[in-house]
Amino acid sequence: MALFKKLFKQTFIYGLATVLPRILSVILVPLYVEFLLPEEYGIYSSLMAFLILGNVLLSYGMETAFFRFVTKGSTNQKEVQSTTLTSLTVSTVIFLGVTLLFRNQLAEIADFKVEYVTYGLWILALDALIVLPFVWFRVNEKPMRYAIIKILNVCINLGLNLFFFLALPKLAINSEFWNSLWSSENKVAYIFISNLIASAATLIMVLPLYVKMGFGFNSTIWKQMMKYAIPVLIAGIAFSVNEAFDRILLKYLLPENIAEVQVGLYSACYKLGMFMTLFVMAFRLGIEPFFFNYSAESNAKETYATITKYFTLFGCIILLGVIVYIDIFKLILIPNSQYWEALKIVPLILLANLFLGIYHNLSVWYKVTDRTKYGAYISVFSAVVTLVLNYLLIPYIGYIGSAIATLAAYGSMMVLSYLYGRKYYSVPYDLKKIGGYLTLAITFSAISFYGLPGNIWVGTLLLLIFISIMILTEKKEFQKILKK
């Protein structure tokens, strides 16, 4: 049980690094919906969707490969570090040079302003250069340094956004200098400028690690890492399709006169699913090193099963809690009622991200057995589900089709990973309890959102009933953990 305490401690710190900055950045959502028209918010969201895919391509699976090879006792850690650093740095510099050369053509193809594309390319490059330092922090169990730099990054981004949207317009009234920096017709640009400056500042903060790791290149190690990383890259591309292509497809499949508006409405309400997303992200950051480091223990499978059960349990509480209090959250995060028509997607997005989190837990089997190609197969299949369902549904039901596609994609990943894992690395998951918690949480959520919408009292009662059942069912297990 001491291992669980260590895991929970690291997960809390990594969660702090993820959740606190994101909570700060949530302030930007009401800021954006207040100052940007839905179509402007749609432009921002569409370009950010492309950046998600770009981040995956520029790291090309080396993050996971680095984890695996550094923890292998037969591999020289220093050579793995220097080879990975050199590979990522060279590829990023080449990417930036080539894409900046053809940025006008890229802007024309993607239907964005050249200015926005330029900002996006620089952000991608800077973010790619900080990938390895953050992985190094996680591998070497330095969560505090990881957390501090992450929080500073978002604080800089947040501060600049607040300055550009709240302070700069007022300063511009009485000053020619500040007026020259303000453009009421191009407010979206300030979001990208803020992001760009924050990314540059973060790179400066992690540059000492470049010296510590050093540059060098071992072609043998690099080939071995790439063999491991390519399936991870394919899986990452497929995952980015699931995560972001709904906004891209909405932009290009809906009529031009409403596309950007619909993307803006969908993207704003999608943010209400961030509570589950943050939980999944924080848990994954803490659990991934644990999975690798603990895989050789005799009771590893039983431990993985217990972790998955508790993840599902707490995920169900978040699912039900957000849906019960959605009328409160919308006033805080999306104060502009113009966006509320898309709130109907929230239950689907929350459940989809819960399924994704369960999938990350189930995916331990192919990571610790070096069968990463199966992760690629599963992700590619789910990406096909995303693309096909979006293509079929968007023309008829708009962004509801995108939400349904997201749920179907992540649900299929969860089911396929369990089925494959049972064959290659059977973990004794408590399916009865996991299934019971999921069924009860989904049922209570449906009653609260669809059956009795807006009735917080009934919703709160359902939430308390669920938590009481959880405590009674897991009481003995909780006591064992607390006593250790």
ABEGO torsion letter per residue (X at the ends): XAAAAAAAAAAAAAAAAAAAAAAAAAAAAAAAAAABBAAAAAAAAAAAAAAAAAAAAAAGGAAAAAAAAAABAABBAAAAAAAAAAAAAAAAAAAAAAAAAAAAAAAAAAGBBAAAAAAAAAAAAAAAAAAAAAAAAAAAGBAAAAAAAAAAAAAAAAAAAAAAAAAAAAAAAABAAAAAABBAABAAAAAAAAAAAAAAAAAAAAAAAAAAAEBEBBAAAAAAAAAAAAAAAAAAAAAAAAAAAAAAAAAAABBAAAAAAAAAAAAAAAAAAAAAAAAAAAAAAAAAAAAAAAAABAAAAAAAAAAAAAAAAAAAAAAAAAAAAAAAAAAAABABAAAAAAAAAAAAAAAAAAAAAAAAAAAAAAAAAGBAAAAAAAAAAAAAAAAAAAAAAAAAAEAAAAAAAAAAAAAAAAAAAAAAAAAABBBBBBAAAAAAAAAAAAAAAAAAAAABBGBAAAAAAAAAAAAAAAAAAAAAAAAAAAAX
